[in-house]
Amino acid sequence: MILNNNEGNICAQQSYVCGRGMGLVYNRIDDLIELLKDKKQLSFIAGNVMFERVKLTFDSHVSVLTDFFRKTIGYAHSTR
């Protein structure tokens, strides 16, 4: 992922992506151009994305979401 540098601000997207080594952060377009020329760094990022890819799919969260909705529905029925 390519992100404009949000250092000094709270940015969940930048924290998540950069914390997992999956992004390029730039300050100026000239910086981004240089980052995009670094094939070794791009390969490293691609490897990290492939490692994290299962966690980035909806399917990996279905069981947790289903449990949450079942508990919520159960709670709603029990308070009637």
LUMSE-777571 format. One record per residue: x, y, z of N, C-alpha, C, CB in turn; residue in three letters; residue number from 0. Coordinates in pm, 1 decimal. Atoms other than C-alpha are relative to their C-alpha. Last residue first. Glycine has a CB too. Example, Ala and Ser with C-alpha at 12.3 -4.5 7.8 and 13.67 -1.06 7.14 Angstrom:
2
ATOM       n_u       n_v       n_w      ca_u      ca_v      ca_w       c_u       c_v       c_w      cb_u      cb_v      cb_w   aa    i
ATOM     -82.0    -119.0      -6.0    1367.0    -106.0     714.0     -77.0     109.0      73.0      41.4      46.2    -141.5  SER    1
ATOM      89.0    -119.0       0.0    1230.0    -450.0     780.0      90.0     120.0       0.0     -99.2       2.7     124.6  ALA    0
This chain:
80
ATOM       n_u       n_v       n_w      ca_u      ca_v      ca_w       c_u       c_v       c_w      cb_u      cb_v      cb_w   aa    i
ATOM     139.7     -30.9      34.4   -3741.3    -952.3    2603.1     -92.1     -41.6     109.8     -41.0     -67.7    -129.3  ARG   79
ATOM      41.8    -122.6     -70.4   -3388.1    -940.9    2743.1    -143.7      38.1     -29.8      90.9     115.1     -37.2  THR   78
ATOM       7.6      24.1    -144.7   -3305.2   -1302.5    2654.4     -47.4     122.4      78.0     135.5     -43.4      52.1  SER   77
ATOM     115.1      85.8     -30.9   -3391.5   -1256.8    2285.4     -16.3     -19.0     150.8      15.4    -136.6     -68.6  HIS   76
ATOM     121.9     -75.9      31.5   -3154.6    -961.8    2247.7    -124.2     -81.1      34.2      -2.3      40.0    -149.1  ALA   75
ATOM      18.1    -100.5    -105.1   -2877.8   -1153.7    2426.2    -128.8      78.1     -22.8     120.6      96.1       4.8  TYR   74
ATOM      39.0      70.2    -122.1   -2919.7   -1449.4    2192.6     -25.1      95.5     114.5     106.1     -99.7      39.4  GLY   73
ATOM     139.8      40.2      19.6   -2911.1   -1220.0    1889.8     -51.7     -72.1     123.5     -14.3     -90.4    -124.7  ILE   72
ATOM      80.3    -122.6      -1.1   -2591.0   -1059.4    2016.5    -148.0     -32.0     -15.4      45.2      95.2    -111.6  THR   71
ATOM       7.0     -46.3    -139.3   -2436.5   -1396.9    2098.5     -87.8     124.1      11.2     141.3      30.1      54.5  LYS   70
ATOM      82.2      96.8     -74.4   -2522.9   -1530.2    1752.0     -15.7      43.1     145.6      62.6    -141.1      -6.9  ARG   69
ATOM     141.1     -22.2      34.2   -2390.9   -1212.7    1589.1     -91.9     -96.8      73.5     -20.7     -13.7    -150.6  PHE   68
ATOM      43.2    -129.0     -53.3   -2059.0   -1234.9    1773.0    -148.6      23.2     -26.8      83.0     113.7     -61.3  PHE   67
ATOM      14.8      14.7    -145.5   -2017.8   -1605.3    1699.6     -52.1     128.8      62.9     134.2     -39.1      64.2  ASP   66
ATOM     118.3      83.3     -21.3   -2082.2   -1541.8    1328.9     -25.9     -19.5     148.7      16.6    -136.3     -69.2  THR   65
ATOM     118.6     -82.4      25.1   -1831.9   -1256.1    1326.3    -128.6     -78.1      25.0       1.5      52.9    -143.4  LEU   64
ATOM       7.3     -98.2    -108.8   -1562.0   -1469.9    1488.3    -124.2      86.9     -15.9     127.2      88.2       3.0  VAL   63
ATOM      38.3      70.4    -123.1   -1632.0   -1758.8    1250.3     -12.2      95.8     117.9     102.0    -109.4      32.6  SER   62
ATOM     139.9      44.5      -1.4   -1637.4   -1534.4     942.1     -38.3     -64.7     132.1     -25.1     -97.7    -113.4  VAL   61
ATOM      70.7     -60.5    -112.9   -1310.1   -1351.1    1012.0    -142.9     -50.8      16.6      -2.2     149.0     -16.0  HIS   60
ATOM     -74.7      28.4    -122.8   -1069.7   -1550.4     792.0     -70.4      53.4     124.0     139.2      59.5      -9.0  SER   59
ATOM      18.9     138.5     -43.2   -1328.8   -1554.1     514.4      71.8     -31.0     130.9      48.2     -94.3    -107.6  ASP   58
ATOM     123.9       7.7     -77.4   -1326.7   -1174.3     490.3     -16.6    -139.3      59.1    -121.5      35.7     -87.8  PHE   57
ATOM     120.0      43.4      70.8    -966.7   -1182.5     375.8    -120.1      -2.2      93.2      21.3    -138.3     -61.7  THR   56
ATOM      61.3    -113.8      67.6    -675.8    -978.1     511.2    -127.4     -36.8     -75.9      98.7      61.5     -95.0  LEU   55
ATOM      63.1     -86.0    -100.6    -565.1   -1235.5     767.7     -77.0     115.9     -63.6     105.5      54.7      95.5  LYS   54
ATOM     113.4      74.4     -55.3    -499.3   -1485.3     488.1     -75.7      85.6     101.1      47.9    -130.9      66.2  VAL   53
ATOM     118.2      -1.1      86.9    -286.1   -1228.0     305.0    -120.5     -73.0      57.7      34.7     -60.6    -131.7  ARG   52
ATOM     116.3     -50.2     -73.8     -39.9   -1164.5     589.6    -131.7     -19.0     -74.4      18.8     145.8      30.7  GLU   51
ATOM       3.1      63.6    -131.9     247.2   -1376.2     451.7    -127.3      36.9      75.9     123.6      40.5      81.7  PHE   50
ATOM      35.1     140.6      20.8     172.1   -1270.2      92.6      -9.4     -74.1     133.0     103.1     -68.1     -91.2  MET   49
ATOM     142.0       3.9      38.4     169.8    -905.6     198.6     -44.2    -144.7     -18.9     -24.8      81.7    -130.2  VAL   48
ATOM      78.4     -24.9    -121.6     501.3    -952.6     378.8    -149.7      -3.2     -28.5      38.3     134.9      61.2  ASN   47
ATOM      -9.7     118.9     -84.8     656.4   -1109.6      69.7     -81.1      14.5     127.1     144.7     -28.0      34.9  GLY   46
ATOM      85.4     101.7      62.7     530.0    -824.3    -147.7       1.0    -129.0      81.6      46.5     -28.4    -144.6  ALA   45
ATOM     139.3     -36.5     -29.1     685.2    -574.6      95.0     -94.9    -105.0     -57.6     -33.4     140.4     -57.8  ILE   44
ATOM      18.9      22.6    -143.9    1024.3    -750.2      74.3    -145.3      27.8      39.4      96.3      89.7      82.5  PHE   43
ATOM       7.0     145.3     -14.8    1000.4    -759.4    -306.8     -23.7     -37.9     146.1     129.3     -65.9     -52.0  SER   42
ATOM     130.9      40.7      52.7     921.2    -387.6    -312.2     -19.5    -150.7      12.4     -14.4      42.8    -147.0  LEU   41
ATOM     101.4     -39.5     -98.5    1221.7    -322.7     -86.6    -139.8     -41.5     -45.6       4.7     152.1      23.9  GLN   40
ATOM     -21.8      85.7    -117.6    1454.1    -518.4    -316.7    -105.6      29.1     106.9     142.6      21.5      58.0  LYS   39
ATOM      58.3     132.4      25.7    1306.7    -352.2    -626.9      15.5     -93.3     120.0      65.0     -63.3    -123.2  LYS   38
ATOM     -73.0      93.7     -86.6    1381.0      -1.5    -497.0     -63.2    -138.9      -8.9       0.7      50.1     147.5  ASP   37
ATOM    -113.0      52.7      76.4    1255.0     208.4    -790.8      77.2    -106.8      77.5      93.8     113.2     -38.5  LYS   36
ATOM      51.6      93.9      99.5     915.9     259.8    -624.9     109.7     -59.3     -88.8    -102.9      69.0     -86.4  LEU   35
ATOM      43.2     122.1     -69.4    1084.6     416.9    -323.0     -46.9    -105.9     -99.2    -112.5      31.8      99.7  LEU   34
ATOM    -121.0      73.2     -40.7    1264.6     666.4    -548.2     -35.8    -130.5      70.7      87.2      87.2      92.2  GLU   33
ATOM     -63.1      49.2     123.3     939.4     772.5    -714.6     123.2     -82.4      33.8      38.3     117.7     -93.4  ILE   32
ATOM      73.9     118.4      43.4     773.4     797.9    -373.9      62.4     -60.3    -125.7    -147.2      35.2     -25.8  LEU   31
ATOM     -37.1     109.8     -89.9    1039.7    1038.2    -249.2     -66.3    -130.2     -44.7     -39.8      33.2     145.9  ASP   30
ATOM    -137.6      36.7      35.9     989.5    1262.9    -554.9      49.6    -115.7      86.2      93.9     121.3      15.2  ASP   29
ATOM       6.8      87.2     117.5     614.9    1253.7    -485.9     139.6     -43.6     -43.5     -71.5      71.5    -115.8  ILE   28
ATOM      15.7     -74.0     125.7     680.9    1401.0    -142.4      -2.4     -99.6    -115.3     114.9     104.7     -19.2  ARG   27
ATOM      32.2    -138.7     -33.7     645.3    1268.7     212.2     -29.2      81.5    -125.6     115.1      64.0      78.7  ASN   26
ATOM     -77.3    -106.2      63.8     633.9     895.7     142.2     -46.1     137.0      49.8     -12.8      -8.5    -153.4  TYR   25
ATOM      43.6    -128.1     -55.0     528.6     579.0     316.9      90.0     108.7     -58.1       4.9       0.0     157.5  VAL   24
ATOM     -97.1    -104.9      29.0     551.6     250.7     129.3     -57.5     131.1      51.4      32.8       8.0    -153.5  LEU   23
ATOM      29.1    -124.6      68.2     356.1     -36.3     272.3     120.8      87.3     -26.1     -97.7      76.1      77.8  GLY   22
ATOM      74.2      18.7     124.9     331.7    -394.7     388.3     -21.7     129.4     -77.3    -133.0     -62.9      29.0  MET   21
ATOM     -93.1     -12.3     112.5     592.3    -414.0     662.1     -64.9     -16.1    -135.5     108.0    -100.4      13.5  GLY   20
ATOM     -14.4     132.0      60.7     344.3    -542.6     919.1      90.8       3.8    -123.3    -137.1     -55.3     -37.9  ARG   19
ATOM     -35.3      92.8    -106.8     361.4    -239.0    1146.1      21.2    -141.7     -50.4    -106.8       0.3     105.5  GLY   18
ATOM    -143.5     -13.4     -23.6     364.1     -28.1     831.6      48.0     -93.5     110.4      34.1     143.8      35.6  CYS   17
ATOM     -75.9      37.1     119.3      23.4    -151.3     720.5     150.1       3.6      27.7     -34.6      93.7    -116.8  VAL   16
ATOM      22.1     140.5      34.5    -144.8    -146.9    1060.3      92.1     -43.3    -113.4    -146.5     -23.2     -39.3  TYR   15
ATOM     -52.7      83.9    -107.8       2.4     182.1    1182.2      -9.8    -147.4     -36.0     -75.1      27.2     130.8  SER   14
ATOM    -145.8      -5.3       8.0     -58.1     351.7     846.0      61.8     -88.1     107.3      50.2     144.7      14.2  GLN   13
ATOM     -41.9      66.7     123.2    -420.4     238.0     838.8     152.2      -3.3     -10.1     -60.2      70.6    -122.9  GLN   12
ATOM       6.8     145.0     -18.2    -480.1     329.3    1201.0      51.9     -74.2    -122.5    -143.3     -43.1      29.8  ALA   11
ATOM      44.2      53.8     129.1    -361.6     686.9    1149.6       4.5    -152.4       9.5      90.0      52.7    -119.2  CYS   10
ATOM      49.1     135.7     -19.1    -320.4     890.1    1466.8     -57.5     -47.1    -132.7    -107.2      -7.3     114.6  ILE    9
ATOM     145.7      10.9      -8.5    -115.2    1191.6    1371.0     -37.1    -145.1      27.6     -68.1      50.7    -130.9  ASN    8
ATOM      44.9    -104.5     -90.6     251.1    1275.1    1427.8    -150.4       2.9      16.8      47.1     132.8     -48.3  GLY    7
ATOM     -72.4       0.7    -126.8     357.8    1076.3    1123.7     -42.4     119.8      85.0     152.9       1.9     -24.3  GLU    6
ATOM      87.3     -62.7     -99.6      88.5    1078.6     856.6      64.9       3.1     137.2    -133.0     -73.5       7.6  ASN    5
ATOM     -46.1       6.7    -138.2     323.3    1005.8     565.9     -91.7      79.0      92.9     142.9      52.2      10.6  ASN    4
ATOM     -61.7    -127.7     -31.7     126.7     967.8     241.4      34.6      -3.3     148.6     -95.0     121.4     -35.5  ASN    3
ATOM      62.4     -92.7     -94.5      59.2     600.4     198.6      78.3     129.7       9.8     -11.6     -64.1     137.8  LEU    2
ATOM     -73.1    -126.3       6.4     124.1     348.1     -78.0     -74.7     100.7      85.8      15.0      51.0    -147.8  ILE    1
ATOM      85.1    -116.3       0.0       0.0       0.0       0.0      90.2     123.3       0.0     -97.1      -0.6     122.3  MET    0
